[in-house]
Amino acid sequence: MDQTSEDSHEPTVDDLRVKLCYICREEERHDRPPHPPTVWTHPCKCTLVAHENCLHHWIKTQQRDFGRSRGELKCPQCGELYEFEGFNPVILRIFNAVNRALSRSGRAITACCVGTIVLSSGAGVYLTCVTYGAFAVREFLGPDIFRTLLTTNPMNWPVHAWFYLPMIPFSLIVSRTPLVFWSTSPLVPLLFPWPSTIPVAAALAQSSSRSMRVGRRALWPPPPALVCALFPFVRVLYGRLRDRIIRSMVQDLVPTRAQLAQRRLQRRMQQGRQEHQRQGNQQDQPQHGQQPQQPQQPQQRAEPGQEPVQEPAPVRRDANDLGAVAARAIRVTGASLGRLVGGALLMPTIARIMGSMLLHISHAVPLIRTLIAPLPPPLPLPPPPPPTGPIGALVGLIRGTRDAQPDIALRRPFGATRVGYGTAVLRGVLATSHEWATSDPVWWRNALGLGVFLVVKDGLKILHLWLAKRELEERHIKNKSFAGIDLAELDLIERNK
Amino acid sequence: MSVVYSRRLKKELQEIQIEQADPAKRAAGIQLLQADDLKTWYFSIEVLGDSLYKNETFHLMVRFDPEYPFKSPAVQFVVSDKVKPPIHPHVYTNGHICASILGDDWSPTLSVMAICITIQSMLASCKKKELPEGNDDYVRTAPDNPKKTRFVYHDDTV
């Protein structure tokens, strides 16, 4: 090798006497080149050399399995970065760069999409709930007071309406859930916030008379807050009464499968005894609260001649009876869920229909007229006001035409800025706005109507249960004669005619 | 690339057998036990000199797939009635070894004998005999082949 002309001729991999591929460990001697010749490469600063094919394979494995990019590919011994040359035009590098950037931003876009979907579906649910809440309030309070209180334009609604309205469907459903023993009253969200709300329409029409009045009107119908407070007690008392009636009338309400089977067994054996002993007057008492795992019992009954043990039927069901708990739990699962939700959401409409029925009846029955205390419809409303609620304020802000009125709307609830806290609470409980106090108490007759409906419904349910129970108890299998069968095949008793 | 795989393994085996026959070349404490095919080889490993594993012998199982030498072989200690794996912070009781050269840091410059020597020195430098953290959880869920485990190499000192 000519060391003086080093620059013109540096030794390369092709000048090695023996080449050893560090990947496949093949040797190649310069004096015995293979056919066809293989391409060797020396990609780094150390002594490692390799077949170009082997190195390509190694690099591909690294890129595929460890996601290493070109910048990370280096010699395992000296750490020198491998450099690449050949077909790598600018356009390919641009494509690669763009591709990498897109992959990176792809993750962000995915996150954005998921976020948007979650947010928009959440907003959809929220708006649906608000819409239903407004519908429920309109149904329950009557369209007149609804127009006065909230107006049909959501822009005017006060801030708390946007909290209360979407809560209404949920609280209605929860109020029907049998698992929540302290069930909230369905009336609370429907009734409580609205009497103390300054009606939007009135406030817009005459902003001077914005004060709250404490029940100036007579004590009948009672203040809505009082109704809300008393409702749970009425509900619990009624529930107890109803359960007692059900227990005493239809004692084996919702029998468990085991109880049913036990009873059927008892009846069958009883019939057997009747045939043998003609003791038709033994009526087996259904056993309640008695667990089927009493092994001696069926054996006793199976012996003919032994009288069935008359056990006193328990007067009331054990509260911890598993069957009853299961029956209660079943009510909130499966298909009955739809029934529960649908029934809950229909409640305001049912209340409205029952309320108007009460109104119709009241024309003929003075007692009901006194009870529901209807008033003639209020004066015609002023024309629909411009938007002023929080949403309206937002819109106004965007438009840049915001005036003082939205501030009043925001500060308004209970008007408790200057009075003491206790007075404010008292007002919150008892106060009704002037318009509420003087309007036709649609809510009252609707509440009464709903109560009537629930009582009638429970009555029908009890009747249904009672009938079903009667059917179960009176059921006999029809006894048929041997008509059509060859009598010679049967071993019959000789009877004297 | 199965040509590379078989040619390279045959060559490695040949070199190992030559080394084993010559006490001057042989790596002390490492012995080829069995290499009937190009799929699974067995070695015995002893740590000579002063160490926590004095007078203990371990068996190493090395399994190859056709991606060798582009991918590392599957290396683990044999667990049987006769031989037990060493108690070491990087060796699980099922014989799996957590060593970066058996995963991300593998390169074709390494060889089966290089792996054996690395593992031998890993044992020789051990300061305290203890099981790896989370050994029971890992052993309960570990795949048969340690290469299917994604180890996180966190300790470069041992």
Boltz contact constraints between the chains, C-beta under 6 A:
constraints:
  - contact:
      token1: [A, 22]
      token2: [B, 109]
      max_distance: 6.0
  - contact:
      token1: [A, 23]
      token2: [B, 108]
      max_distance: 6.0
  - contact:
      token1: [A, 24]
      token2: [B, 4]
      max_distance: 6.0
  - contact:
      token1: [A, 24]
      token2: [B, 8]
      max_distance: 6.0
  - contact:
      token1: [A, 25]
      token2: [B, 8]
      max_distance: 6.0
  - contact:
      token1: [A, 25]
      token2: [B, 11]
      max_distance: 6.0
  - contact:
      token1: [A, 57]
      token2: [B, 1]
      max_distance: 6.0
  - contact:
      token1: [A, 57]
      token2: [B, 70]
      max_distance: 6.0
  - contact:
      token1: [A, 58]
      token2: [B, 70]
      max_distance: 6.0
  - contact:
      token1: [A, 61]
      token2: [B, 70]
      max_distance: 6.0
  - contact:
      token1: [A, 76]
      token2: [B, 107]
      max_distance: 6.0
  - contact:
      token1: [A, 76]
      token2: [B, 109]
      max_distance: 6.0
  - contact:
      token1: [A, 77]
      token2: [B, 109]
      max_distance: 6.0
